[in-house]
Amino acid sequence: MNRGPAGAGPLSFLGHPRPTSKASPAGTLRVALPGQPESLDPTKAIQNMDLRIMTALSDSLVARESTGDNELIPALVTSWKSNADATE
């Protein structure tokens, strides 16, 4: 795994400098990662870290209810309908 130049810090592969105590400018989110992702292509992301990053960068049409029977609930969609045949 390439971690960049010695002392570059865990975010060097993202082009970020070593973390400092200074606050980040508004609109900047910095996240420490334990290594480099294998891929950020959604069709190729299979590693746990890749999938965590992809999940953080995207949103879903539906989500699972965290309590009860784990039912599908709206996320980006506001509602949906299905037909009796489940073909549409």
C-alpha positions, 0 to 999 in steps of 0.5 A: 500500500502506498502511503505517500512520502514519509510523514505525509499523513493518512490523507496524503493520497487525497491530496490533503496535507498532514492534519493540523490543529487549524480549522478547515475552511467552510465546506471542507470535510477531511476524513482520516482513513486507515489506508487507500481505497481500491476503487471509487468506481461504484461498479468495482468497489468491493472492499469494506472501506471502498463501500463505506466511502461510496455510501458516504458520497451517495444517497439511496432511493429507499432505506431500511427501518432501523427498528422493528421489522426492517421495512423499506422506508422512503429516503430520496423518494417520497413514495412508491407503488407496486402492482400485484404482479411485481412487474412494474 
